[in-house]
Amino acid sequence: MLVEDVMTTDLVTCDARAPVRVAVERMLRNRVGSVVVTNEGSPAGIVTEADVLHAGYATDDPFSEIPLRKTMSSPLETIQPRKPLRTATDRMRTEGIKKLVVVDGLTPVGIVTTGDIVDNYAGIKREVRDLASDAERWSSRGDRFDE
């Protein structure tokens, strides 16, 4: 299974010059847990719900006064759509992150999250079962040559 098979293509973005309040409004309106932060249209970072909570707690300022560029995580962790999903999950685990922005070249085309992976668990499990069956069939064919 590839990243493009499970990724979400509706990417929510927000300009780095905006306050955190704008990013929060977009997360709530779109029912997502993050926004990709752009700088002059190019992806520059990501802000998650946890980042917003931390910024609010650490500064004790209203969200309308906290600059988004100071809250975002950067550099942006990305992956290509044709990469195996296993590569994405390994990177998420290694980096300790829950989201990877999917890019085609330098253009963001979606996002893959732990939620996307959980939502596609049945398909992932089916693919693993099919791969195991294929391996078993190939292995049993090899037994004929041992005789």
DSSP file with accessible surface (Angstrom, degrees, kcal/mol):
  #  RESIDUE AA STRUCTURE BP1 BP2  ACC     N-H-->O    O-->H-N    N-H-->O    O-->H-N    TCO  KAPPA ALPHA  PHI   PSI    X-CA   Y-CA   Z-CA
    1    1 A M              0   0   48      0, 0.0    84,-2.9     0, 0.0    85,-0.4   0.000 360.0 360.0 360.0 139.3    0.0    0.0    0.0
    2    2 A L  B >>  -A   84   0A  40     82,-0.3     3,-1.4    83,-0.1     4,-0.6  -0.648 360.0-112.4-103.0 161.1    1.3    3.4   -0.9
    3    3 A V  H >> S+     0   0    0     80,-2.7     4,-2.0     1,-0.3     3,-1.8   0.911 117.2  59.4 -54.9 -43.3    1.0    6.8    0.9
    4    4 A E  H 34 S+     0   0   72     77,-2.5    -1,-0.3     1,-0.3    78,-0.1   0.739  95.8  64.3 -62.7 -19.6   -1.2    8.1   -1.9
    5    5 A D  H <4 S+     0   0   92     -3,-1.4    -1,-0.3    76,-0.3    -2,-0.2   0.723 118.3  21.6 -74.4 -22.9   -3.7    5.3   -1.1
    6    6 A V  H << S+     0   0    7     -3,-1.8   107,-0.2    -4,-0.6    -2,-0.2   0.536  95.0 113.2-121.7 -11.6   -4.4    6.6    2.4
    7    7 A M     <  -     0   0   35     -4,-2.0     2,-0.5    -5,-0.2   105,-0.2  -0.187  65.2-121.0 -67.0 157.0   -3.5   10.3    2.4
    8    8 A T  B     -B  111   0B  51    103,-3.2   103,-2.3     1,-0.1    -1,-0.1  -0.857  18.4-164.0 -94.3 129.3   -6.0   13.1    2.7
    9    9 A T        +     0   0   91     -2,-0.5     2,-1.4   101,-0.2    -1,-0.1   0.631  66.6  90.7 -93.5 -13.5   -5.9   15.4   -0.3
   10   10 A D        -     0   0  129    101,-0.1     2,-0.5     2,-0.0    -1,-0.1  -0.678  64.2-170.2 -83.7  92.6   -7.8   18.3    1.3
   11   11 A L        -     0   0   42     -2,-1.4     2,-0.5    97,-0.1    24,-0.1  -0.747  11.4-149.2 -90.2 125.8   -4.8   20.2    2.7
   12   12 A V        -     0   0   20     -2,-0.5    24,-2.8    22,-0.2     2,-0.3  -0.838  22.8-176.9 -96.1 127.5   -5.7   23.1    5.0
   13   13 A T  E     -e   36   0C  58     -2,-0.5     2,-0.3    22,-0.2    24,-0.2  -0.807  15.4-172.0-124.2 164.7   -3.1   26.0    4.9
   14   14 A C  E     -e   37   0C   1     22,-2.0    24,-2.5    -2,-0.3     2,-0.1  -0.971  31.8-106.3-155.1 140.7   -2.5   29.3    6.6
   15   15 A D  E >   -e   38   0C  38     -2,-0.3     3,-1.9    22,-0.2    24,-0.2  -0.441  25.1-127.1 -71.4 141.9    0.0   32.1    5.9
   16   16 A A  T 3  S+     0   0    8     22,-3.0    53,-1.4     1,-0.3    52,-0.2   0.730 107.3  62.1 -61.5 -23.3    2.9   32.4    8.3
   17   17 A R  T 3  S+     0   0  173     21,-0.3    -1,-0.3    51,-0.1    22,-0.1   0.634  86.2  96.8 -79.5 -10.9    2.1   36.1    8.9
   18   18 A A  S <  S-     0   0   18     -3,-1.9    50,-2.4     1,-0.1    51,-0.3  -0.331  81.0-108.3 -74.5 158.3   -1.3   35.2   10.3
   19   19 A P  B >>  -H   67   0D  43      0, 0.0     3,-1.1     0, 0.0     4,-1.1  -0.446  32.2-105.6 -79.0 161.5   -2.0   35.0   14.1
   20   20 A V  H 3> S+     0   0    0     46,-2.7     4,-2.7    43,-0.6     5,-0.2   0.848 116.6  69.9 -54.5 -34.4   -2.6   31.6   15.7
   21   21 A R  H 3> S+     0   0  163     42,-1.4     4,-2.5     1,-0.2    -1,-0.3   0.879  96.2  51.8 -55.2 -38.8   -6.3   32.5   15.9
   22   22 A V  H <> S+     0   0   46     -3,-1.1     4,-2.2     2,-0.2    -1,-0.2   0.925 110.3  48.3 -66.0 -42.1   -6.7   32.2   12.1
   23   23 A A  H  X S+     0   0    0     -4,-1.1     4,-2.4     2,-0.2    -2,-0.2   0.918 111.3  50.3 -64.0 -42.2   -5.1   28.8   12.1
   24   24 A V  H  X S+     0   0   32     -4,-2.7     4,-2.7     2,-0.2     5,-0.2   0.930 108.6  52.4 -62.0 -43.3   -7.3   27.6   15.0
   25   25 A E  H  X S+     0   0   85     -4,-2.5     4,-2.8    -5,-0.2     5,-0.2   0.921 110.7  47.8 -59.8 -41.6  -10.4   28.9   13.1
   26   26 A R  H  X S+     0   0   80     -4,-2.2     4,-2.2     2,-0.2    -1,-0.2   0.891 110.7  51.0 -69.5 -37.3   -9.4   26.9   10.0
   27   27 A M  H  X>S+     0   0   10     -4,-2.4     5,-2.0     2,-0.2     4,-0.8   0.940 114.6  43.6 -62.8 -45.8   -8.7   23.7   12.1
   28   28 A L  H ><5S+     0   0  130     -4,-2.7     3,-0.6     3,-0.2    -2,-0.2   0.931 114.7  48.5 -66.0 -44.6  -12.1   24.0   13.7
   29   29 A R  H 3<5S+     0   0  147     -4,-2.8    -1,-0.2     1,-0.2    -2,-0.2   0.885 120.8  36.4 -63.7 -38.2  -14.0   24.9   10.5
   30   30 A N  H 3<5S-     0   0   74     -4,-2.2    -1,-0.2    -5,-0.2    -2,-0.2   0.425 105.0-126.9 -95.5  -2.3  -12.4   22.0    8.5
   31   31 A R  T <<5 +     0   0  229     -4,-0.8     2,-0.3    -3,-0.6    -3,-0.2   0.928  63.3 133.0  54.8  51.2  -12.4   19.6   11.5
   32   32 A V      < -     0   0   48     -5,-2.0    -1,-0.2    -6,-0.2    -2,-0.1  -0.865  60.7-132.8-125.7 164.7   -8.6   18.8   11.2
   33   33 A G  S    S+     0   0   15     -2,-0.3    16,-1.8    -3,-0.1     2,-0.3   0.321  82.5  22.2-101.2   6.9   -5.8   18.7   13.7
   34   34 A S  E     - F   0  48C  12     14,-0.2     2,-0.4    15,-0.1    14,-0.2  -0.990  56.7-144.9-162.5 162.5   -3.3   20.8   11.8
   35   35 A V  E     - F   0  47C   0     12,-2.2    12,-2.5    -2,-0.3     2,-0.5  -0.990  25.4-124.2-131.3 143.6   -2.6   23.4    9.2
   36   36 A V  E     -eF  13  46C   1    -24,-2.8   -22,-2.0    -2,-0.4     2,-0.4  -0.763  28.7-137.0 -83.6 127.6    0.3   23.6    6.8
   37   37 A V  E     -eF  14  45C   0      8,-2.5     7,-3.6    -2,-0.5     8,-1.5  -0.753  21.0-161.3 -90.6 129.5    1.9   27.0    7.3
   38   38 A T  E     -eF  15  43C  19    -24,-2.5   -22,-3.0    -2,-0.4     2,-0.5  -0.821  14.8-157.4-112.8 152.1    2.9   28.7    4.0
   39   39 A N  E >  S- F   0  42C  85      3,-2.9     3,-1.7    -2,-0.3   -24,-0.0  -0.969  87.0 -20.9-127.2 110.1    5.4   31.5    3.3
   40   40 A E  T 3  S-     0   0  162     -2,-0.5    -1,-0.1     1,-0.3   -25,-0.0   0.881 130.0 -50.9  54.1  40.6    4.6   33.3    0.1
   41   41 A G  T 3  S+     0   0   63      1,-0.2    -1,-0.3     0, 0.0   -26,-0.0   0.248 117.2 109.1  87.4 -13.5    2.6   30.2   -1.1
   42   42 A S  E <  S-F   39   0C  74     -3,-1.7    -3,-2.9    65,-0.1    -1,-0.2  -0.773  79.2-102.7 -97.4 141.4    5.4   27.7   -0.3
   43   43 A P  E     +F   38   0C  38      0, 0.0    -5,-0.3     0, 0.0    33,-0.1  -0.391  45.6 164.7 -62.9 131.7    5.1   25.2    2.6
   44   44 A A  E     -     0   0C  26     -7,-3.6     2,-0.3     1,-0.4    -6,-0.2   0.548  57.1 -37.8-122.7 -20.1    7.2   26.4    5.5
   45   45 A G  E     -F   37   0C   0     -8,-1.5    -8,-2.5    30,-0.1    -1,-0.4  -0.971  55.0-101.7 179.4-169.1    6.0   24.4    8.5
   46   46 A I  E     -FG  36  73C  21     27,-1.7    27,-3.3    -2,-0.3     2,-0.5  -0.990  14.2-155.8-142.3 144.8    3.0   22.9   10.3
   47   47 A V  E     -F   35   0C   0    -12,-2.5   -12,-2.2    -2,-0.3     2,-0.2  -0.996  17.5-170.9-121.9 127.7    1.0   23.9   13.3
   48   48 A T  E  >  -F   34   0C  29     -2,-0.5     4,-2.2   -14,-0.2   -14,-0.2  -0.638  40.6-100.9-109.6 171.0   -0.9   21.2   15.2
   49   49 A E  H  > S+     0   0  116    -16,-1.8     4,-2.5     1,-0.2     5,-0.2   0.904 124.9  52.9 -56.6 -41.5   -3.5   21.3   18.0
   50   50 A A  H  > S+     0   0   66    -17,-0.2     4,-2.5     1,-0.2    -1,-0.2   0.895 106.6  52.4 -63.9 -38.6   -0.7   20.5   20.5
   51   51 A D  H  > S+     0   0   35      2,-0.2     4,-2.5     1,-0.2    -1,-0.2   0.906 109.8  49.3 -61.9 -41.9    1.4   23.4   19.1
   52   52 A V  H  X S+     0   0    9     -4,-2.2     4,-2.5     2,-0.2     5,-0.2   0.930 111.2  48.6 -64.4 -45.8   -1.5   25.8   19.6
   53   53 A L  H  X S+     0   0  126     -4,-2.5     4,-2.4     1,-0.2     5,-0.2   0.926 112.5  48.9 -60.9 -43.8   -2.1   24.6   23.2
   54   54 A H  H  X S+     0   0  129     -4,-2.5     4,-3.2     1,-0.2     5,-0.3   0.922 111.2  49.6 -62.7 -43.8    1.6   24.9   24.0
   55   55 A A  H  X S+     0   0    9     -4,-2.5     4,-2.2     1,-0.2     6,-0.4   0.917 112.1  48.1 -63.1 -42.9    1.8   28.4   22.6
   56   56 A G  H  X S+     0   0   16     -4,-2.5     4,-1.8     2,-0.2     5,-0.3   0.923 116.7  42.6 -63.5 -42.4   -1.3   29.6   24.5
   57   57 A Y  H  < S+     0   0  199     -4,-2.4    -2,-0.2    -5,-0.2    -1,-0.2   0.940 116.0  47.3 -68.9 -47.0    0.0   28.1   27.8
   58   58 A A  H  < S+     0   0   64     -4,-3.2    -2,-0.2    -5,-0.2    -1,-0.2   0.863 124.0  30.4 -67.2 -36.6    3.6   29.3   27.4
   59   59 A T  H  < S-     0   0   56     -4,-2.2    -1,-0.2    -5,-0.3    -2,-0.2   0.739  85.0-147.4 -94.5 -25.4    2.8   32.9   26.4
   60   60 A D     <  +     0   0  145     -4,-1.8    -3,-0.1    -5,-0.4    -4,-0.1   0.791  57.4 130.2  57.9  27.7   -0.5   33.3   28.3
   61   61 A D        -     0   0   75     -6,-0.4    -1,-0.2    -5,-0.3    -2,-0.1  -0.773  68.7 -94.3-105.1 157.0   -1.5   35.6   25.4
   62   62 A P    >   -     0   0   68      0, 0.0     3,-2.3     0, 0.0     4,-0.5  -0.369  36.2-116.0 -64.0 148.8   -4.7   35.6   23.3
   63   63 A F  G >  S+     0   0   67      1,-0.3   -42,-1.4     2,-0.2     3,-0.9   0.798 114.6  65.1 -57.3 -28.2   -4.4   33.5   20.1
   64   64 A S  G 3  S+     0   0   66      1,-0.2    -1,-0.3   -44,-0.2   -42,-0.0   0.656 104.0  46.2 -71.3 -12.7   -5.0   36.7   18.2
   65   65 A E  G <  S+     0   0  126     -3,-2.3    -1,-0.2   -46,-0.1    -2,-0.2   0.448  91.1  91.4-107.5  -2.1   -1.6   38.1   19.5
   66   66 A I  S <  S-     0   0    8     -3,-0.9   -46,-2.7    -4,-0.5   -45,-0.2  -0.836  76.7-128.8 -98.3 120.0    0.6   35.0   18.9
   67   67 A P  B >   -H   19   0D  39      0, 0.0     3,-1.0     0, 0.0     4,-0.5  -0.485   7.7-140.9 -68.4 133.0    2.3   34.9   15.5
   68   68 A L  G >> S+     0   0    0    -50,-2.4     4,-1.9     1,-0.2     3,-1.7   0.884  99.4  63.0 -60.4 -38.6    1.8   31.7   13.7
   69   69 A R  G 34 S+     0   0  132    -53,-1.4    -1,-0.2   -51,-0.3   -52,-0.1   0.775 102.8  50.6 -61.5 -24.6    5.4   31.7   12.4
   70   70 A K  G <4 S+     0   0  162     -3,-1.0    -1,-0.3   -54,-0.2    -2,-0.2   0.591 113.2  45.9 -87.6  -9.7    6.6   31.4   16.0
   71   71 A T  T <4 S+     0   0   17     -3,-1.7    -2,-0.2    -4,-0.5    -1,-0.1   0.691  90.4 100.3-101.7 -24.9    4.3   28.5   16.8
   72   72 A M  S  < S-     0   0   42     -4,-1.9     2,-0.5   -25,-0.1   -25,-0.2  -0.198  71.4-122.1 -70.3 152.3    4.9   26.3   13.7
   73   73 A S  B     -G   46   0C  55    -27,-3.3   -27,-1.7     2,-0.0    -1,-0.1  -0.810  41.9-139.2 -88.9 132.3    7.2   23.3   13.6
   74   74 A S        +     0   0   77     -2,-0.5     2,-0.2   -29,-0.2   -29,-0.1  -0.990  69.8  43.9-149.8 145.3    9.8   23.6   11.0
   75   75 A P  S    S-     0   0  103      0, 0.0     2,-0.3     0, 0.0   -30,-0.1   0.516  89.2-120.4 -74.3 160.4   11.4   22.2    8.9
   76   76 A L        -     0   0   29    -32,-0.2     2,-0.5    -2,-0.2    -2,-0.1  -0.510  17.4-133.2 -72.8 128.8    8.3   20.5    7.4
   77   77 A E        +     0   0   59     -2,-0.3    24,-2.2    22,-0.2     2,-0.3  -0.763  37.0 177.3 -84.7 124.4    8.5   16.7    7.4
   78   78 A T  E     -c  101   0B  49     -2,-0.5     2,-0.3    22,-0.2    24,-0.2  -0.813  20.5-170.8-128.4 166.2    7.4   15.4    4.0
   79   79 A I  E     -c  102   0B  10     22,-1.9    24,-2.5    -2,-0.3    21,-0.0  -0.975  29.2-109.6-151.1 154.2    7.0   12.2    2.0
   80   80 A Q    >   -     0   0  102     -2,-0.3     3,-1.5    22,-0.2   -77,-0.3  -0.615  25.9-122.9 -87.4 149.1    6.3   11.5   -1.6
   81   81 A P  T 3  S+     0   0   15      0, 0.0   -77,-2.5     0, 0.0   -76,-0.3   0.791 108.0  54.7 -63.8 -27.9    2.9   10.0   -2.6
   82   82 A R  T 3  S+     0   0  167    -79,-0.2     3,-0.1   -80,-0.1    -2,-0.0   0.404  83.0 110.8 -90.4   5.2    4.4    6.9   -4.3
   83   83 A K  S <  S-     0   0   87     -3,-1.5   -80,-2.7     1,-0.1   -79,-0.2  -0.479  81.6 -96.3 -74.7 148.8    6.4    5.8   -1.2
   84   84 A P  B >>  -A    2   0A  61      0, 0.0     4,-1.3     0, 0.0     3,-0.9  -0.357  26.6-124.0 -62.1 144.5    5.3    2.7    0.6
   85   85 A L  H 3> S+     0   0   10    -84,-2.9     4,-2.6     1,-0.3     5,-0.2   0.847 111.7  64.6 -59.0 -31.7    3.0    3.3    3.6
   86   86 A R  H 3> S+     0   0  167    -85,-0.4     4,-2.6     1,-0.2    -1,-0.3   0.880  97.9  54.2 -59.8 -37.8    5.6    1.4    5.7
   87   87 A T  H <> S+     0   0   54     -3,-0.9     4,-2.2     2,-0.2    -1,-0.2   0.920 109.1  48.6 -62.3 -42.0    8.1    4.1    5.0
   88   88 A A  H  X S+     0   0    0     -4,-1.3     4,-2.6     2,-0.2    -2,-0.2   0.936 112.4  46.8 -64.2 -46.5    5.7    6.7    6.3
   89   89 A T  H  X S+     0   0   34     -4,-2.6     4,-2.4     1,-0.2     5,-0.2   0.894 111.5  51.6 -66.5 -36.9    4.9    4.8    9.5
   90   90 A D  H  X S+     0   0   52     -4,-2.6     4,-2.8    -5,-0.2    -1,-0.2   0.924 111.8  47.1 -63.1 -43.3    8.6    4.2   10.1
   91   91 A R  H  X S+     0   0   67     -4,-2.2     4,-3.0     2,-0.2     6,-0.2   0.905 111.0  51.5 -65.1 -41.5    9.4    7.9    9.7
   92   92 A M  H  X>S+     0   0    9     -4,-2.6     5,-2.0     2,-0.2     4,-1.1   0.931 113.9  43.9 -61.2 -43.9    6.5    8.9   12.0
   93   93 A R  H  <5S+     0   0  164     -4,-2.4     3,-0.3     3,-0.2    -2,-0.2   0.944 116.4  46.2 -66.8 -46.5    7.7    6.5   14.7
   94   94 A T  H  <5S+     0   0  113     -4,-2.8    -2,-0.2     1,-0.2    -1,-0.2   0.907 119.4  39.8 -62.5 -43.7   11.4    7.5   14.3
   95   95 A E  H  <5S-     0   0   96     -4,-3.0    -1,-0.2    -5,-0.2    -2,-0.2   0.572 106.0-125.4 -83.8 -11.7   10.6   11.3   14.3
   96   96 A G  T  <5 +     0   0   69     -4,-1.1     2,-0.3    -3,-0.3    -3,-0.2   0.889  65.3 131.8  68.1  39.2    8.0   11.1   17.0
   97   97 A I      < -     0   0   49     -5,-2.0    -1,-0.2    -6,-0.2    -2,-0.1  -0.811  53.0-153.4-122.7 162.8    5.4   12.8   14.7
   98   98 A K  S    S+     0   0  144     -2,-0.3    16,-1.8     1,-0.1     2,-0.3   0.411  76.8  49.4-113.1  -2.0    1.8   12.1   13.8
   99   99 A K  E     - D   0 113B  44     14,-0.2     2,-0.4    15,-0.1    14,-0.2  -1.000  52.3-171.3-144.6 140.4    1.6   13.8   10.4
  100  100 A L  E     - D   0 112B   0     12,-2.6    12,-2.7    -2,-0.3     2,-0.4  -0.999  24.5-132.3-128.5 129.8    3.6   13.9    7.2
  101  101 A V  E     -cD  78 111B   1    -24,-2.2   -22,-1.9    -2,-0.4     2,-0.5  -0.665  23.0-135.4 -79.4 131.5    2.9   16.4    4.4
  102  102 A V  E     -cD  79 110B   0      8,-2.6     7,-3.2    -2,-0.4     8,-1.3  -0.793  26.8-173.3 -92.6 125.9    2.8   14.6    1.1
  103  103 A V  E     - D   0 108B  13    -24,-2.5     2,-0.7    -2,-0.5     3,-0.1  -0.945  26.1-155.0-124.7 143.0    4.7   16.4   -1.7
  104  104 A D  E >  S- D   0 107B 109      3,-3.0     3,-1.9    -2,-0.4     2,-0.5  -0.952  84.3 -43.9-110.1 102.1    5.0   15.9   -5.4
  105  105 A G  T 3  S-     0   0   53     -2,-0.7    -2,-0.1     1,-0.3     0, 0.0  -0.625 125.4 -28.4  71.1-116.9    8.3   17.5   -6.1
  106  106 A L  T 3  S+     0   0  160     -2,-0.5    -1,-0.3    -3,-0.1     0, 0.0   0.399 118.9 101.0-107.1   1.2    8.0   20.7   -4.1
  107  107 A T  E <  S- D   0 104B  90     -3,-1.9    -3,-3.0   -65,-0.1     2,-0.3  -0.762  71.7-131.1 -93.5 122.4    4.2   20.9   -4.3
  108  108 A P  E     + D   0 103B  39      0, 0.0    -5,-0.3     0, 0.0   -97,-0.1  -0.546  30.6 170.2 -70.3 131.0    2.1   19.8   -1.3
  109  109 A V  E     -     0   0B  48     -7,-3.2     2,-0.3     1,-0.3    -6,-0.2   0.407  57.9 -39.9-120.7  -3.7   -0.6   17.4   -2.5
  110  110 A G  E     - D   0 102B   0     -8,-1.3    -8,-2.6  -100,-0.1     2,-0.3  -0.989  54.2-100.9 169.8-167.7   -1.9   16.1    0.8
  111  111 A I  E     -BD   8 101B  14   -103,-2.3  -103,-3.2    -2,-0.3     2,-0.5  -0.992  14.7-152.1-146.6 143.3   -1.2   14.9    4.3
  112  112 A V  E     + D   0 100B   0    -12,-2.7   -12,-2.6    -2,-0.3     2,-0.3  -0.988  23.1 178.5-119.3 129.8   -1.0   11.4    5.8
  113  113 A T  E  >  - D   0  99B  23     -2,-0.5     4,-1.8   -14,-0.2   -14,-0.2  -0.809  46.4-105.3-124.4 166.8   -1.8   11.2    9.5
  114  114 A T  H  > S+     0   0   65    -16,-1.8     4,-2.6    -2,-0.3     5,-0.2   0.872 123.0  58.2 -60.6 -32.2   -1.9    8.4   12.1
  115  115 A G  H  > S+     0   0   32    -17,-0.3     4,-2.8     1,-0.2    -1,-0.2   0.896 102.8  51.8 -63.3 -40.5   -5.7    8.8   11.8
  116  116 A D  H  > S+     0   0   16      2,-0.2     4,-1.1    -3,-0.2    -1,-0.2   0.896 110.5  49.2 -61.2 -40.0   -5.5    8.0    8.1
  117  117 A I  H >< S+     0   0   30     -4,-1.8     3,-0.5     2,-0.2    -2,-0.2   0.941 112.3  46.7 -66.9 -44.7   -3.5    4.9    8.9
  118  118 A V  H >< S+     0   0  104     -4,-2.6     3,-1.8     1,-0.2     4,-0.3   0.928 109.2  55.2 -63.0 -42.2   -6.0    3.7   11.5
  119  119 A D  H 3< S+     0   0  129     -4,-2.8    -1,-0.2     1,-0.3     3,-0.2   0.772 112.7  43.3 -61.8 -25.6   -8.9    4.5    9.1
  120  120 A N  T <X S+     0   0   54     -4,-1.1     4,-2.2    -3,-0.5     3,-0.3   0.177  77.8 116.7-106.0  18.5   -7.3    2.2    6.6
  121  121 A Y  H <> S+     0   0  142     -3,-1.8     4,-3.0     1,-0.2     5,-0.2   0.885  72.2  54.8 -56.5 -42.4   -6.3   -0.6    9.0
  122  122 A A  H  > S+     0   0   64     -4,-0.3     4,-2.3    -3,-0.2    -1,-0.2   0.922 110.6  45.5 -61.3 -43.4   -8.6   -3.2    7.3
  123  123 A G  H  > S+     0   0   14     -3,-0.3     4,-2.3     2,-0.2    -1,-0.2   0.885 113.0  50.3 -67.0 -37.9   -7.0   -2.6    3.9
  124  124 A I  H  X S+     0   0   39     -4,-2.2     4,-2.3     2,-0.2    -2,-0.2   0.937 111.3  48.5 -64.3 -44.5   -3.5   -2.7    5.4
  125  125 A K  H  X S+     0   0  115     -4,-3.0     4,-2.4     1,-0.2    -2,-0.2   0.910 110.7  51.1 -63.0 -41.6   -4.2   -5.9    7.2
  126  126 A R  H  X S+     0   0  128     -4,-2.3     4,-2.6    -5,-0.2    -1,-0.2   0.914 109.4  50.8 -62.5 -42.0   -5.6   -7.4    4.0
  127  127 A E  H  X S+     0   0   68     -4,-2.3     4,-2.5     2,-0.2    -2,-0.2   0.918 110.3  48.8 -64.0 -42.2   -2.5   -6.4    2.0
  128  128 A V  H  X S+     0   0   89     -4,-2.3     4,-2.4     2,-0.2    -1,-0.2   0.932 111.7  49.5 -63.2 -43.1   -0.2   -8.0    4.6
  129  129 A R  H  X S+     0   0  131     -4,-2.4     4,-2.4     1,-0.2    -2,-0.2   0.930 111.8  48.7 -62.2 -43.4   -2.3  -11.2    4.6
  130  130 A D  H  X S+     0   0   82     -4,-2.6     4,-2.5     1,-0.2    -1,-0.2   0.906 110.9  50.1 -64.4 -41.1   -2.1  -11.3    0.7
  131  131 A L  H  X S+     0   0  100     -4,-2.5     4,-2.4     2,-0.2    -1,-0.2   0.904 110.5  50.1 -63.8 -39.9    1.6  -10.8    0.8
  132  132 A A  H  X S+     0   0   60     -4,-2.4     4,-2.3     2,-0.2    -2,-0.2   0.910 110.9  49.6 -65.5 -39.9    2.1  -13.6    3.3
  133  133 A S  H  X S+     0   0   49     -4,-2.4     4,-2.5     2,-0.2    -2,-0.2   0.916 110.6  49.9 -64.8 -42.6   -0.1  -15.9    1.1
  134  134 A D  H  X S+     0   0   62     -4,-2.5     4,-2.5     1,-0.2     5,-0.2   0.924 110.9  49.4 -60.9 -43.9    2.0  -15.0   -2.0
  135  135 A A  H  X S+     0   0   61     -4,-2.4     4,-2.4     1,-0.2    -1,-0.2   0.905 110.6  50.4 -63.5 -39.5    5.2  -15.7   -0.1
  136  136 A E  H  X S+     0   0  151     -4,-2.3     4,-2.5     2,-0.2    -1,-0.2   0.918 110.3  49.9 -65.9 -41.3    3.9  -19.1    1.1
  137  137 A R  H  X S+     0   0  123     -4,-2.5     4,-1.7     2,-0.2    -2,-0.2   0.928 112.7  46.6 -62.9 -45.0    2.9  -20.0   -2.5
  138  138 A W  H  X S+     0   0  169     -4,-2.5     4,-1.4     1,-0.2    -1,-0.2   0.895 111.9  52.0 -65.0 -37.4    6.3  -19.1   -3.8
  139  139 A S  H  X S+     0   0   77     -4,-2.4     4,-1.0    -5,-0.2    -2,-0.2   0.919 108.2  49.9 -65.4 -42.4    7.9  -21.0   -1.0
  140  140 A S  H  X S+     0   0   65     -4,-2.5     4,-0.6     1,-0.2     3,-0.3   0.843 106.2  56.8 -69.5 -27.8    5.9  -24.2   -1.6
  141  141 A R  H >< S+     0   0  106     -4,-1.7     3,-0.9     1,-0.2     4,-0.5   0.872 101.6  57.6 -67.2 -35.2    6.9  -24.0   -5.4
  142  142 A G  H >X S+     0   0   30     -4,-1.4     3,-1.1     1,-0.2     4,-0.5   0.799  92.8  68.3 -65.3 -28.3   10.5  -24.0   -4.3
  143  143 A D  H >< S+     0   0   89     -4,-1.0     3,-0.9    -3,-0.3     4,-0.4   0.812  89.9  63.7 -61.8 -29.2   10.0  -27.3   -2.5
  144  144 A R  G X< S+     0   0  154     -3,-0.9     3,-0.6    -4,-0.6    -1,-0.2   0.808  99.8  52.8 -65.9 -28.0    9.4  -29.1   -5.9
  145  145 A F  G <4 S+     0   0  167     -3,-1.1    -1,-0.2    -4,-0.5    -2,-0.2   0.620  96.4  67.8 -85.1 -11.9   13.0  -28.3   -6.9
  146  146 A D  G <<        0   0  130     -3,-0.9    -1,-0.2    -4,-0.5    -2,-0.2   0.640 360.0 360.0 -78.8 -15.4   14.5  -29.8   -3.8
  147  147 A E    <         0   0  203     -3,-0.6    -3,-0.0    -4,-0.4     0, 0.0  -0.292 360.0 360.0 -80.1 360.0   13.5  -33.3   -4.7
